[in-house]
């Protein structure tokens, strides 16, 4: 696929597309007879199969909240690093290490960000007096230590969720492939039938994914 679709997005992607397909099925069938009512039923059936598979992925409430908590903590850290950068500039110190940590946070690479924080701490210690003179809180080093522990714990939980999902996908890869086959076929035919109309966007996978991910991006911001 030219556009990366996460396996956990297959079911919502199929469901989004099904809303448009069920509305436009007769019109699409007029150009592509194989996409009849029976085909639509099979498509929905495949969505339901994968949905049931994922329903067996029993996650604890702690695991379910891990990703949300992880990025909330990362956002909080990013904001505090902005203040630290300002204090460093006021003290005429290099902000390179802080910028590197912020870049890792932006890329959602928590392991690298934690490593960056460990490298940042001795730099802050070495210039603690100058930084505090420019506004840095006296407990900022304690905050860094606590944040490192929290990020590592939350990242471990998030990884456990990701590993469980990877195993589910590996064991049922054919079901996911079958679902994506329906998705790609309906999207392709729908784009052709409604090319140049307002409905065409509803059959462009990249557009659907962008709408699906919009709330996620807003939360991270």
C-alpha positions as CSV (number, residue, x, y, z in Angstrom):
1,X,0.0,0.0,0.0
2,X,1.3,3.4,-0.9
3,X,-0.4,4.8,2.3
4,X,0.4,3.2,5.6
5,X,-2.8,1.9,7.3
6,X,-2.4,0.5,10.8
7,X,-3.9,-2.9,11.4
8,X,-6.0,-1.5,14.2
9,X,-7.5,1.0,11.7
10,X,-8.9,-1.7,9.3
11,X,-12.2,-2.1,11.1
12,X,-13.0,1.6,11.5
13,X,-11.8,2.2,8.0
14,X,-14.1,-0.5,6.7
15,X,-16.9,0.8,8.8
16,X,-16.4,4.4,7.5
17,X,-16.4,3.1,3.9
18,X,-19.4,0.9,4.5
19,X,-21.5,4.0,5.3
20,X,-20.9,5.4,1.9
21,X,-21.0,2.1,0.1
22,X,-24.4,1.1,1.6
23,X,-25.8,4.5,0.5
24,X,-24.4,4.3,-3.0
25,X,-24.4,0.5,-3.6
26,X,-27.0,0.5,-6.4
27,X,-25.2,3.3,-8.3
28,X,-21.9,1.5,-8.0
29,X,-23.5,-1.8,-9.0
30,X,-24.7,-0.1,-12.1
31,X,-21.1,0.2,-13.3
32,X,-19.6,-2.8,-11.5
33,X,-22.2,-5.6,-11.3
34,X,-20.1,-7.8,-9.0
35,X,-20.4,-5.2,-6.2
36,X,-24.0,-6.2,-5.6
37,X,-26.0,-6.6,-2.4
38,X,-24.4,-9.9,-1.7
39,X,-21.0,-8.4,-2.0
40,X,-21.9,-5.7,0.4
41,X,-23.1,-8.3,2.8
42,X,-19.9,-10.2,2.5
43,X,-17.9,-7.0,3.1
44,X,-19.9,-6.3,6.3
45,X,-19.4,-9.9,7.4
46,X,-15.6,-9.5,7.0
47,X,-15.7,-6.3,9.1
48,X,-17.6,-8.2,11.8
49,X,-15.2,-11.1,11.7
50,X,-12.1,-8.9,12.3
51,X,-14.1,-6.9,14.9
52,X,-14.8,-10.1,16.8
53,X,-11.2,-11.1,16.6
54,X,-10.1,-7.8,18.1
55,X,-12.8,-8.2,20.8
56,X,-10.8,-11.2,22.1
57,X,-7.9,-8.9,22.7
58,X,-8.5,-8.5,26.4
59,X,-6.7,-5.5,27.8
60,X,-6.7,-4.3,31.3
61,X,-8.0,-0.8,31.9
62,X,-4.5,0.2,32.9
63,X,-3.3,-1.0,29.4
64,X,-6.1,0.8,27.6
65,X,-5.2,4.1,29.3
66,X,-1.5,3.7,28.8
67,X,-1.2,5.4,25.4
68,X,-3.4,8.3,26.4
69,X,-1.5,8.8,29.6
70,X,1.9,8.4,27.9
71,X,1.2,11.2,25.4
72,X,-0.4,13.4,28.0
73,X,2.8,13.1,30.1
74,X,5.0,13.7,27.0
75,X,3.0,16.8,26.2
76,X,3.4,18.1,29.7
77,X,7.2,17.4,29.5
78,X,7.4,19.2,26.2
79,X,5.8,22.3,27.7
80,X,8.2,22.3,30.6
81,X,11.2,21.8,28.2
82,X,10.1,25.0,26.4
83,X,10.5,26.9,29.6
84,X,13.9,25.2,30.2
85,X,15.1,26.2,26.8
86,X,14.1,29.8,27.5
87,X,16.1,29.7,30.8
88,X,19.1,28.3,29.0
89,X,19.0,31.0,26.4
90,X,18.8,33.6,29.1
91,X,21.8,32.0,30.8
92,X,23.6,31.9,27.4
93,X,23.7,28.1,27.4
94,X,23.3,25.7,24.5
95,X,19.8,24.3,24.0
96,X,20.9,21.5,21.7
97,X,20.2,18.7,24.2
98,X,16.7,20.0,25.0
99,X,15.9,20.4,21.3
100,X,17.0,16.8,20.7
101,X,14.6,15.5,23.4
102,X,11.8,17.6,22.0
103,X,12.4,16.2,18.5
104,X,12.1,12.6,19.9
105,X,8.9,13.5,21.7
106,X,7.6,14.9,18.4
107,X,8.4,11.6,16.7
108,X,6.7,9.7,19.6
109,X,10.0,7.9,20.2
110,X,9.7,7.6,24.0
111,X,12.8,5.4,24.5
112,X,15.0,7.9,22.7
113,X,13.4,10.8,24.6
114,X,14.1,9.1,27.9
115,X,17.7,8.6,26.9
116,X,17.8,12.2,26.0
117,X,16.5,13.2,29.4
118,X,19.2,11.1,31.1
119,X,21.8,13.0,29.0
120,X,20.1,16.3,29.8
121,X,20.1,15.9,33.6
122,X,23.9,16.2,34.2
123,X,23.9,19.3,31.9
124,X,21.2,20.9,34.1
125,X,23.0,19.9,37.2
126,X,26.2,21.5,36.0
127,X,24.4,24.8,35.3
128,X,21.8,24.6,38.0
129,X,22.6,27.9,39.7
130,X,22.6,29.9,36.5
131,X,19.3,28.3,35.4
132,X,17.6,28.8,38.7
133,X,18.8,32.5,38.6
134,X,16.8,32.8,35.4
135,X,13.7,31.2,36.7
136,X,14.1,27.4,36.7
137,X,12.2,25.8,39.6
138,X,14.4,24.5,42.4
139,X,12.7,21.1,42.2
140,X,13.1,20.7,38.4
141,X,15.8,18.0,38.7
142,X,13.3,16.0,40.9
143,X,10.7,16.5,38.2
144,X,13.1,15.2,35.6
145,X,13.8,12.0,37.7
146,X,10.0,11.4,38.3
147,X,9.2,12.0,34.6
148,X,11.8,9.5,33.4
149,X,10.3,6.8,35.7
150,X,6.7,7.6,34.6
151,X,7.5,7.6,30.9
152,X,9.4,4.3,31.1
153,X,6.5,2.7,33.0
154,X,3.9,4.0,30.6
155,X,5.9,3.0,27.6
156,X,6.3,-0.5,28.9
157,X,2.5,-0.8,29.2
158,X,2.0,0.7,25.7
159,X,4.5,-1.8,24.3
160,X,2.6,-4.7,25.9
161,X,-0.6,-3.6,24.1
162,X,1.3,-3.3,20.8
163,X,2.9,-6.7,21.2
164,X,-0.5,-8.3,22.0
165,X,-2.0,-6.7,18.9
166,X,0.9,-7.8,16.7
167,X,0.4,-11.4,17.9
168,X,-3.3,-11.2,17.1
169,X,-2.6,-9.9,13.6
170,X,0.1,-12.5,13.0
171,X,-2.2,-15.3,13.9
172,X,-5.1,-14.0,11.8
173,X,-3.3,-12.2,9.0
174,X,-5.5,-13.7,6.3
175,X,-8.6,-12.2,7.9
176,X,-7.0,-8.8,7.8
177,X,-5.9,-9.2,4.2
178,X,-9.4,-10.3,3.2
179,X,-10.9,-7.2,4.9
180,X,-8.4,-4.9,3.2
181,X,-9.2,-6.5,-0.2
182,X,-12.9,-5.5,0.2
183,X,-11.8,-2.0,1.4
184,X,-9.5,-1.4,-1.6
185,X,-12.0,-2.8,-4.1
186,X,-14.9,-0.6,-2.9
187,X,-12.6,2.4,-2.6
188,X,-11.2,1.9,-6.2
189,X,-14.6,1.5,-7.8
190,X,-16.3,4.2,-5.8
191,X,-13.6,6.7,-6.9
192,X,-14.2,5.8,-10.5
193,X,-18.0,6.0,-10.3
194,X,-18.0,9.4,-8.4
195,X,-14.9,11.0,-10.0
196,X,-15.4,14.8,-10.1
197,X,-18.3,14.7,-7.7
198,X,-18.6,15.6,-4.0
199,X,-18.8,11.9,-3.1
200,X,-15.4,11.0,-4.6
201,X,-13.5,12.0,-1.4
202,X,-15.5,9.4,0.6
203,X,-13.8,6.7,-1.4
204,X,-10.2,7.9,-1.1
205,X,-8.5,5.9,1.6
206,X,-6.0,8.6,2.6
207,X,-8.9,11.1,3.1
208,X,-10.8,8.6,5.2
209,X,-7.8,7.9,7.4
210,X,-7.1,11.6,7.8
211,X,-10.6,12.1,9.1
212,X,-10.2,9.1,11.4
213,X,-7.0,10.3,12.8
214,X,-8.1,14.0,13.2
215,X,-9.3,13.6,16.9
216,X,-6.0,11.8,17.7
217,X,-3.9,14.6,16.3
218,X,-6.0,17.2,18.2
219,X,-5.5,15.2,21.4
220,X,-1.7,15.2,20.9
221,X,-1.6,18.9,20.1
